[in-house]
Amino acid sequence: MTTYVISVPGTFADGAGPGTRAELARALRPADPHRTRLGSAEDLDALTVNEDDTFTVRLTVEADSGPEAEREAHRLARSALTAAGLDDDSAPLGPPVVTGIDSEA
């Protein structure tokens, strides 16, 4: 198994207030990339929100391949968004991308 850091872009269609963002950050905490060497070195936050309400979720995923890691990261991101009260319409996600590989996490 390899540890992947995956980035998943998205958009808050109707915006997201501080409470929603805090809840989302809490839901993402178990997969926070800061627990890897890459995440710490690059100071990758689990959630980055831009002024235009686009966002990036960065997650650490254990998987056998990049495509498998991307699928799992998308699933984890959607689950965290749902936990924060956001559905596919209020926070659509884009395609996940491998940001880095950390085989010695």
N, CA, C and O atoms as a DFTB+ gen file, in Angstrom:
420 C
 N C O
     1  1       0.841      -1.191       0.000
     2  2       0.000       0.000       0.000
     3  2       0.883       1.249       0.000
     4  3       1.965       1.287       0.584
     5  1       0.377       2.235      -0.665
     6  2       1.068       3.515      -0.761
     7  2       0.157       4.600      -0.211
     8  3      -1.065       4.528      -0.336
     9  1       0.769       5.600       0.399
    10  2       0.013       6.750       0.888
    11  2       0.019       7.825      -0.188
    12  3       1.075       8.291      -0.616
    13  1      -1.168       8.208      -0.612
    14  2      -1.340       9.249      -1.616
    15  2      -1.939      10.485      -0.963
    16  3      -2.762      10.377      -0.054
    17  1      -1.528      11.648      -1.425
    18  2      -2.215      12.891      -1.095
    19  2      -2.995      13.257      -2.349
    20  3      -2.425      13.439      -3.425
    21  1      -4.308      13.360      -2.187
    22  2      -5.211      13.605      -3.308
    23  2      -5.896      14.958      -3.117
    24  3      -6.337      15.285      -2.015
    25  1      -5.984      15.736      -4.185
    26  2      -6.711      17.004      -4.169
    27  2      -8.027      16.823      -4.916
    28  3      -8.065      16.280      -6.019
    29  1      -9.101      17.289      -4.292
    30  2     -10.425      17.224      -4.899
    31  2     -10.988      18.650      -4.927
    32  3     -11.256      19.224      -3.871
    33  1     -11.172      19.232      -6.130
    34  2     -11.725      20.579      -6.218
    35  2     -13.246      20.562      -6.121
    36  3     -13.894      19.546      -6.375
    37  1     -13.790      21.699      -5.752
    38  2     -15.239      21.821      -5.693
    39  2     -15.651      23.277      -5.631
    40  3     -14.819      24.184      -5.633
    41  1     -16.962      23.477      -5.575
    42  2     -17.521      24.822      -5.505
    43  2     -18.680      24.824      -4.526
    44  3     -19.538      23.943      -4.565
    45  1     -18.702      25.814      -3.651
    46  2     -19.868      26.021      -2.794
    47  2     -20.854      26.837      -3.632
    48  3     -20.692      28.049      -3.774
    49  1     -21.869      26.183      -4.182
    50  2     -22.800      26.836      -5.105
    51  2     -23.526      28.017      -4.463
    52  3     -23.778      29.028      -5.118
    53  1     -23.858      27.885      -3.183
    54  2     -24.575      28.947      -2.476
    55  2     -23.725      29.561      -1.380
    56  3     -24.256      30.170      -0.451
    57  1     -22.419      29.411      -1.475
    58  2     -21.530      29.883      -0.428
    59  2     -21.549      28.916       0.755
    60  3     -22.369      28.000       0.809
    61  1     -20.654      29.129       1.680
    62  2     -20.594      28.313       2.890
    63  2     -20.067      29.191       4.013
    64  3     -18.965      29.735       3.936
    65  1     -20.869      29.316       5.050
    66  2     -20.497      30.161       6.175
    67  2     -19.420      29.530       7.041
    68  3     -19.042      28.377       6.833
    69  1     -18.928      30.289       8.016
    70  2     -17.873      29.801       8.894
    71  2     -18.249      28.518       9.642
    72  3     -17.395      27.653       9.840
    73  1     -19.490      28.384      10.053
    74  2     -19.918      27.176      10.763
    75  2     -19.855      25.942       9.876
    76  3     -19.406      24.880      10.306
    77  1     -20.303      26.089       8.643
    78  2     -20.264      24.975       7.684
    79  2     -18.824      24.603       7.363
    80  3     -18.485      23.422       7.284
    81  1     -17.978      25.609       7.178
    82  2     -16.567      25.352       6.880
    83  2     -15.878      24.653       8.051
    84  3     -15.070      23.745       7.850
    85  1     -16.196      25.074       9.262
    86  2     -15.606      24.449      10.453
    87  2     -16.058      22.998      10.573
    88  3     -15.256      22.122      10.896
    89  1     -17.335      22.741      10.315
    90  2     -17.849      21.372      10.368
    91  2     -17.190      20.507       9.295
    92  3     -16.854      19.351       9.551
    93  1     -17.009      21.051       8.117
    94  2     -16.349      20.327       7.045
    95  2     -14.891      20.025       7.418
    96  3     -14.418      18.909       7.206
    97  1     -14.193      20.996       7.961
    98  2     -12.804      20.783       8.379
    99  2     -12.722      19.679       9.439
   100  3     -11.806      18.858       9.403
   101  1     -13.665      19.653      10.374
   102  2     -13.694      18.585      11.392
   103  2     -13.918      17.222      10.746
   104  3     -13.285      16.238      11.128
   105  1     -14.811      17.166       9.778
   106  2     -15.107      15.898       9.101
   107  2     -13.915      15.398       8.278
   108  3     -13.769      14.194       8.067
   109  1     -13.074      16.308       7.819
   110  2     -11.906      15.933       7.020
   111  2     -10.691      15.574       7.870
   112  3      -9.733      14.995       7.358
   113  1     -10.715      15.905       9.144
   114  2      -9.550      15.743      10.017
   115  2      -8.907      14.353       9.975
   116  3      -7.679      14.273       9.970
   117  1      -9.679      13.241       9.943
   118  2      -9.020      11.928       9.928
   119  2      -8.115      11.681       8.711
   120  3      -7.209      10.850       8.774
   121  1      -8.353      12.387       7.624
   122  2      -7.545      12.193       6.413
   123  2      -6.649      13.403       6.125
   124  3      -6.215      13.592       4.989
   125  1      -6.371      14.224       7.149
   126  2      -5.559      15.433       7.009
   127  2      -4.177      15.093       6.457
   128  3      -3.499      14.222       7.003
   129  1      -3.745      15.761       5.388
   130  2      -2.440      15.462       4.799
   131  2      -1.250      15.864       5.673
   132  3      -0.125      15.452       5.389
   133  1      -1.465      16.656       6.725
   134  2      -0.349      17.049       7.591
   135  2       0.300      15.859       8.287
   136  3       1.406      15.984       8.813
   137  1      -0.366      14.708       8.299
   138  2       0.236      13.547       8.962
   139  2       1.257      12.830       8.084
   140  3       1.859      11.847       8.516
   141  1       1.460      13.312       6.855
   142  2       2.481      12.747       5.977
   143  2       3.657      13.712       5.876
   144  3       3.521      14.900       6.167
   145  1       4.811      13.194       5.461
   146  2       5.974      14.072       5.265
   147  2       5.665      15.127       4.208
   148  3       6.006      16.298       4.372
   149  1       5.018      14.706       3.124
   150  2       4.689      15.632       2.047
   151  2       3.739      16.722       2.536
   152  3       3.953      17.904       2.266
   153  1       2.700      16.326       3.248
   154  2       1.727      17.292       3.745
   155  2       2.327      18.296       4.695
   156  3       1.982      19.477       4.660
   157  1       3.226      17.836       5.545
   158  2       3.894      18.741       6.482
   159  2       4.864      19.660       5.750
   160  3       4.890      20.866       5.996
   161  1       5.658      19.090       4.852
   162  2       6.655      19.880       4.119
   163  2       5.994      20.951       3.258
   164  3       6.488      22.076       3.173
   165  1       4.884      20.604       2.626
   166  2       4.196      21.534       1.731
   167  2       3.130      22.360       2.457
   168  3       2.512      23.241       1.860
   169  1       2.918      22.071       3.748
   170  2       1.894      22.728       4.558
   171  2       0.525      22.671       3.874
   172  3      -0.142      23.690       3.688
   173  1       0.129      21.450       3.506
   174  2      -1.138      21.233       2.815
   175  2      -2.287      21.160       3.811
   176  3      -2.333      20.253       4.643
   177  1      -3.192      22.087       3.732
   178  2      -4.381      22.067       4.572
   179  2      -5.420      21.134       3.971
   180  3      -5.492      20.980       2.752
   181  1      -6.222      20.513       4.823
   182  2      -7.272      19.609       4.346
   183  2      -8.327      20.378       3.558
   184  3      -8.940      19.819       2.648
   185  1      -8.549      21.646       3.889
   186  2      -9.565      22.454       3.199
   187  2      -9.018      23.844       2.928
   188  3      -8.557      24.534       3.838
   189  1      -9.074      24.245       1.667
   190  2      -8.722      25.601       1.275
   191  2      -9.919      26.171       0.524
   192  3     -10.405      25.565      -0.431
   193  1     -10.395      27.342       0.958
   194  2     -11.536      27.990       0.310
   195  2     -11.072      29.319      -0.275
   196  3     -10.417      30.110       0.402
   197  1     -11.414      29.553      -1.526
   198  2     -11.048      30.791      -2.216
   199  2     -12.185      31.807      -2.110
   200  3     -13.308      31.459      -1.746
   201  1     -11.883      33.060      -2.430
   202  2     -12.869      34.135      -2.333
   203  2     -14.082      33.923      -3.227
   204  3     -15.164      34.431      -2.933
   205  1     -13.912      33.173      -4.325
   206  2     -15.022      32.944      -5.249
   207  2     -15.842      31.693      -4.895
   208  3     -16.624      31.209      -5.713
   209  1     -15.660      31.173      -3.676
   210  2     -16.374      29.993      -3.159
   211  2     -15.963      28.686      -3.826
   212  3     -16.635      27.670      -3.648
   213  1     -14.871      28.693      -4.591
   214  2     -14.297      27.417      -5.002
   215  2     -13.451      26.917      -3.838
   216  3     -12.991      27.704      -3.010
   217  1     -13.251      25.617      -3.781
   218  2     -12.460      25.064      -2.683
   219  2     -11.676      23.863      -3.163
   220  3     -11.954      23.289      -4.217
   221  1     -10.693      23.499      -2.366
   222  2      -9.921      22.290      -2.611
   223  2      -9.848      21.513      -1.308
   224  3      -9.500      22.056      -0.260
   225  1     -10.184      20.236      -1.395
   226  2     -10.044      19.309      -0.283
   227  2      -8.801      18.481      -0.586
   228  3      -8.668      17.933      -1.680
   229  1      -7.890      18.389       0.385
   230  2      -6.702      17.550       0.226
   231  2      -6.760      16.458       1.279
   232  3      -6.897      16.730       2.471
   233  1      -6.653      15.214       0.819
   234  2      -6.811      14.074       1.703
   235  2      -5.659      13.098       1.561
   236  3      -5.060      12.969       0.493
   237  1      -5.361      12.415       2.651
   238  2      -4.400      11.325       2.637
   239  2      -5.176      10.028       2.509
   240  3      -6.112       9.775       3.267
   241  1      -4.779       9.205       1.540
   242  2      -5.481       7.953       1.269
   243  2      -4.457       6.837       1.087
   244  3      -3.462       7.006       0.382
   245  1      -4.705       5.709       1.721
   246  2      -3.894       4.504       1.516
   247  2      -4.547       3.700       0.390
   248  3      -5.735       3.384       0.455
   249  1      -3.769       3.371      -0.638
   250  2      -4.325       2.613      -1.763
   251  2      -3.213       1.891      -2.505
   252  3      -2.028       2.172      -2.327
   253  1      -3.634       0.952      -3.341
   254  2      -2.683       0.199      -4.162
   255  2      -2.327       0.911      -5.456
   256  3      -1.307       0.605      -6.071
   257  1      -3.166       1.868      -5.879
   258  2      -2.908       2.569      -7.143
   259  2      -3.465       3.988      -7.072
   260  3      -4.309       4.298      -6.232
   261  1      -2.975       4.846      -7.973
   262  2      -3.464       6.219      -8.044
   263  2      -4.954       6.309      -8.317
   264  3      -5.654       7.046      -7.623
   265  1      -5.469       5.574      -9.317
   266  2      -6.906       5.635      -9.587
   267  2      -7.755       5.181      -8.390
   268  3      -8.803       5.762      -8.110
   269  1      -7.295       4.144      -7.694
   270  2      -8.020       3.682      -6.507
   271  2      -8.008       4.771      -5.425
   272  3      -9.016       5.000      -4.757
   273  1      -6.861       5.435      -5.260
   274  2      -6.747       6.509      -4.271
   275  2      -7.670       7.677      -4.633
   276  3      -8.295       8.267      -3.752
   277  1      -7.756       8.011      -5.917
   278  2      -8.626       9.099      -6.359
   279  2     -10.090       8.784      -6.082
   280  3     -10.837       9.652      -5.631
   281  1     -10.502       7.550      -6.347
   282  2     -11.898       7.157      -6.071
   283  2     -12.204       7.245      -4.576
   284  3     -13.260       7.736      -4.179
   285  1     -11.271       6.765      -3.753
   286  2     -11.482       6.797      -2.304
   287  2     -11.503       8.235      -1.789
   288  3     -12.310       8.567      -0.920
   289  1     -10.637       9.081      -2.308
   290  2     -10.616      10.485      -1.887
   291  2     -11.924      11.178      -2.259
   292  3     -12.455      11.962      -1.472
   293  1     -12.441      10.898      -3.438
   294  2     -13.719      11.483      -3.855
   295  2     -14.828      11.031      -2.904
   296  3     -15.672      11.832      -2.501
   297  1     -14.822       9.748      -2.548
   298  2     -15.818       9.212      -1.623
   299  2     -15.696       9.877      -0.245
   300  3     -16.704      10.249       0.356
   301  1     -14.461      10.024       0.252
   302  2     -14.241      10.658       1.557
   303  2     -14.651      12.128       1.543
   304  3     -15.250      12.617       2.501
   305  1     -14.331      12.830       0.462
   306  2     -14.699      14.244       0.351
   307  2     -16.218      14.394       0.343
   308  3     -16.762      15.257       1.033
   309  1     -16.900      13.562      -0.433
   310  2     -18.363      13.634      -0.497
   311  2     -18.964      13.323       0.866
   312  3     -19.913      13.983       1.288
   313  1     -18.425      12.330       1.555
   314  2     -18.916      11.968       2.879
   315  2     -18.745      13.126       3.867
   316  3     -19.644      13.400       4.663
   317  1     -17.605      13.798       3.818
   318  2     -17.366      14.941       4.709
   319  2     -18.313      16.090       4.382
   320  3     -18.833      16.741       5.288
   321  1     -18.538      16.339       3.108
   322  2     -19.474      17.393       2.711
   323  2     -20.889      17.066       3.194
   324  3     -21.602      17.945       3.680
   325  1     -21.282      15.825       3.062
   326  2     -22.602      15.401       3.542
   327  2     -22.710      15.588       5.045
   328  3     -23.742      16.042       5.541
   329  1     -21.652      15.242       5.781
   330  2     -21.641      15.426       7.241
   331  2     -21.780      16.896       7.618
   332  3     -22.299      17.221       8.686
   333  1     -21.318      17.782       6.740
   334  2     -21.423      19.224       6.986
   335  2     -22.740      19.788       6.459
   336  3     -22.956      21.000       6.500
   337  1     -23.628      18.912       5.961
   338  2     -24.940      19.354       5.499
   339  2     -24.981      19.811       4.047
   340  3     -25.920      20.497       3.644
   341  1     -23.986      19.443       3.263
   342  2     -23.916      19.865       1.869
   343  2     -24.138      18.671       0.945
   344  3     -23.577      17.598       1.168
   345  1     -24.957      18.857      -0.093
   346  2     -25.217      17.770      -1.035
   347  2     -24.526      18.052      -2.368
   348  3     -23.780      19.024      -2.490
   349  1     -24.773      17.207      -3.360
   350  2     -24.133      17.342      -4.672
   351  2     -24.474      18.661      -5.359
   352  3     -23.658      19.203      -6.105
   353  1     -25.670      19.178      -5.110
   354  2     -26.071      20.439      -5.742
   355  2     -25.455      21.651      -5.059
   356  3     -25.091      22.618      -5.728
   357  1     -25.331      21.613      -3.728
   358  2     -24.807      22.765      -3.001
   359  2     -23.283      22.801      -2.968
   360  3     -22.694      23.852      -2.714
   361  1     -22.629      21.646      -3.225
   362  2     -21.168      21.592      -3.247
   363  2     -20.700      20.523      -4.240
   364  3     -20.218      19.463      -3.843
   365  1     -20.851      20.819      -5.546
   366  2     -20.390      19.845      -6.543
   367  2     -18.869      19.703      -6.507
   368  3     -18.143      20.668      -6.265
   369  1     -18.409      18.483      -6.751
   370  2     -16.981      18.189      -6.757
   371  2     -16.479      17.990      -8.178
   372  3     -17.204      17.507      -9.048
   373  1     -15.236      18.367      -8.395
   374  2     -14.567      18.109      -9.661
   375  2     -13.777      16.814      -9.571
   376  3     -13.864      16.099      -8.572
   377  1     -13.013      16.510     -10.602
   378  2     -12.246      15.267     -10.605
   379  2     -11.064      15.323      -9.635
   380  3     -10.356      16.328      -9.573
   381  1     -10.855      14.247      -8.880
   382  2      -9.717      14.186      -7.956
   383  2      -8.403      14.029      -8.722
   384  3      -8.373      13.481      -9.824
   385  1      -7.323      14.517      -8.120
   386  2      -6.007      14.465      -8.743
   387  2      -4.980      14.067      -7.688
   388  3      -5.044      14.526      -6.547
   389  1      -4.037      13.215      -8.071
   390  2      -2.940      12.864      -7.166
   391  2      -2.048      14.087      -7.021
   392  3      -1.478      14.571      -7.999
   393  1      -1.931      14.587      -5.787
   394  2      -1.080      15.732      -5.497
   395  2       0.331      15.273      -5.154
   396  3       1.312      15.948      -5.463
   397  1       0.415      14.104      -4.507
   398  2       1.720      13.590      -4.133
   399  2       1.625      12.161      -3.659
   400  3       0.541      11.653      -3.373
   401  1       2.774      11.521      -3.581
   402  2       2.873      10.147      -3.108
   403  2       3.887      10.132      -1.988
   404  3       4.987      10.669      -2.124
   405  1       3.512       9.513      -0.875
   406  2       4.370       9.449       0.299
   407  2       4.423       8.003       0.754
   408  3       3.636       7.601       1.611
   409  1       5.323       7.220       0.208
   410  2       5.368       5.796       0.516
   411  2       5.974       5.503       1.877
   412  3       5.990       4.349       2.306
   413  1       6.472       6.525       2.568
   414  2       7.050       6.333       3.897
   415  2       6.338       7.167       4.933
   416  3       6.984       7.767       5.792
   417  1       5.009       7.217       4.871
   418  2       4.219       8.039       5.806
   419  2       4.353       7.510       7.212
   420  3       3.764       8.065       8.139
